Amino acid sequence: MATQRSKAPVPRETMARPSGAQRAVAAGLTPNQVVAYNLARARRLRGWSQDQATAALEPHLGRRWSKASLSQAERAVTGKVPRSFDADELVAFARAFKLPVAWFLIPPTPTELSTIPGPSIAVSEPGGLVDVVLGDDTTAAALTDRLTELFADLHEDQLTASQRRLGQLVRAESETIADVDYRRMMQLETQLLELTANTRRLTDKLRRDRAQRDDRRGKARRAGRATRTANP
């Protein structure tokens, strides 16, 4: 009886292993991890030490973070010790580092993800967060409408230079949306007219076909009566 040969175990070192970038992209980051990553990135961008960063944050947070608190917040990107950031903290980060709030919610690139040590928590695709932060085809119009309402209720003197520029962009976007909506309505009207014309042609054809059938049936009935009369 032939014995079944067992397969030799594959050495661990020869097994294919995903790279750090592949593991990070597959895992993804939570929005809080993204904020933690960008908090550290903002500090590096400004060239600040942790002491300098905590000093800059103090007037906007209303309290002085310790170096340990800042370090813990930055290291929360790894997911080992989760950290939640509230809206007040996001606004404080934006003011202290002079960066838009949205900047802190832009996810890192796949290359940057590969440099993050430790496990990350998989909840959603990182790239999808960009659409949530900046808006997509279905939500951008709502943001434009909201900003239009805000700027319409403020006097020109109350607006900063950047807000005035944003207001101009919003108005331009509103005009673009209105123009797009107008073109869509014109296209819809053209399609409806074509549909109406096609329906009318189909109705006329059905009416002619029915008239021809009725005519043939009438001729057949008259021919039958004539035959019965000729052959009583």
N, C-alpha and C positions, 0 to 999 in steps of 0.2 A: 504494500500500500504506500503510495507516494505521500510523503509528508508535505504539508503546505509551508512554503518558504515565507518567513516573515520579512516584511520590508524593513530595511535599515532605517533607523530614525534619522531625520534630516537635522544636521547640526544647526544650532541656533544662529550661529554667525552667518550661515548661508541663506537663511530665510529672508525674504524681502520685507523690509520695514519701511513704513511711510516716513517721509521726511518731516522735519518740524513744521514746515509750511503746510504740508498736506494735512497733518494732524490738526493744526490750528484752524485751517479753513474748514475742515470737516466739522470741527467742534463748534466754532462760532463764538460770539461774545454776547453777553446780555448788555442792554443799554447802560446799566450801572458800571459794568466793566469797561465799556467804551469811554465813559466819562472819566474813570480812574486813569485809563491809559492817556487820555488827552490832558488830564491835569498835570501828569508828569511831563508830558510833551510840551505843554505851555511853559512850564518852569524852565525846561531846557532851552526853549525858544527865546526866552527873555535872558537866559544866562544867569539865573538867580540860584543862590543856594537855598536850602530849605528854610534857613533863618530869614533870608530876604523875602521869600515867598510868604511865610507866615506873617511877616510885618506888613506886606502889601495887602494881604487878605483881611487883616484885623479890622480896619475901618468899615469894610463892607460886610463882614460876618457879624460884627458887633461883639466879637470876643477874639482872644488870641489863641490860635491853635498851637499846640506844642509840636516840636519836630516829630515826635512819635506819632501824633495824630495825622500829620501830613504824610508821613512815610506810610502809615497804615492805609490811608486813603489812596495813595498812588499804587501800593502793592495789591490793592483789591482787584486789579486787572487780572491777576492769576486765577481768581475764583476760589483760592484756598480759604480766604477769610472774606466772605461777602460784605459789601458795604453799599448802602443805599444813599443816594444823593437827592436832596429835596430841591424844590424850585428856588428857594432863597439862596442855597449854596451855589446853584448854577449861575444865578444872576451875579452873585458875589465873585465867582471865578471870572465871569465875563468882564466885570468892572475892574477887578484887580489886575488882570493880565491884558486888559484892553483888547479883547477879542469878542466876537459875537457869540451869543449863547449857542447858536447852531454849530459853531466850530467844535464845541466840546461833545457833540453828538455824532460827528462824522467818524465812521469806523476806520480803523487802520487798514492799510493795504495788506494783501497776502504776504508780501515780503516782511512787512512790519510785524504781522502776526507770528511769523516764524521765530521772532526774537523774544516772544513772551514766554517765560518759564512757567512750568506747572500746568495743571489741567485748567481748562476753561469750560464753562457751563453752556451746553447746547440748548438754545431755546428758539433761535431763528437765524436765518441767513444774514450775516453782517451787512451785505450790500443792500438788503431791503430796508435798512434803517435810514438810508439816504432819502428814499422816497417819503418816509414818514416825517423826516426833519424838514426837507425842502419842498415837499409836495409833489404829486404826480399829475397825470392828465385829469384825474377825477377830483383832486382836492385843491389844486393850485388856484382854480377860479374862486373857491370859497375863501381862501386866504386873501386874494385880491379884493373881494367884496368887503371883507372885514376891515382891511386897511383903508379902503376907500371911505367907509363909514367913519373911521377914526379921524382921518385927515380932514374930512368934510366938516367935522364938528370942532375942529381946532382953528384958531385964527392963524394967519400966516406968521405973525410975530411970535407965536408960541412954538413954532417949529424950529428945530436946529437945521443946520445946513444939510446934514446927512438925511434928516427926515424929509426935507424939501426935495432932495434928489430922489429919495425913495417914493415920495408922493408923485413925482413926475413919472417915475417908472410904473407905479401902480396905475396912473391915469392912462399911460401908453398901453399897458397890459389890458386895461378895461376896454380901451378902444379896439385893441387887437381881438379880444374875445368877442366884442360886439360885431366886429367885421366878420369874424369867423362864423358867428351865429347867423349873421345875415346871409353869408354865402351858403351856409347849410340850409337855411330856409328857402333860398332860391333854388338850390338843388332839389330839395324836397318838393317844392312847387312844380318844378319841371318833371320830376318823377311821377307826381300825382296826375299832371296833365297827360303824360304819356300813358299812364295806367287807365285814365278815363277814356282816352282815345282808343286804346286797345280794347277796353271793355265795350265801347260803342260799336267798334268794328265786329267784335265777336257777337254782340247782340243782333246786329244787322244781318250777319251771316246766318245765325240760328233762325231769325225771322224768315229769311229767304228760303232756307232749307225746309222749314215747316210749311211755308206756302206752297213750295214745290211738292211736298208729300201730300198735302191736302188736295192739290190739283190732280195729282196722279190717282189718289183714292176716288175723287169725284168722277174722273174719266172712267175708272174701272167700274164704279157703281152704275154710271149711265150706260156703259157698254153691256153690263149684265142685264139691265132692264130691257135694253133694245133686243138682246138675244132671247130673253124670255117672251117678249111680245111677238117676235118673229116665229117662234116655235111654241105655240100655246099647248 
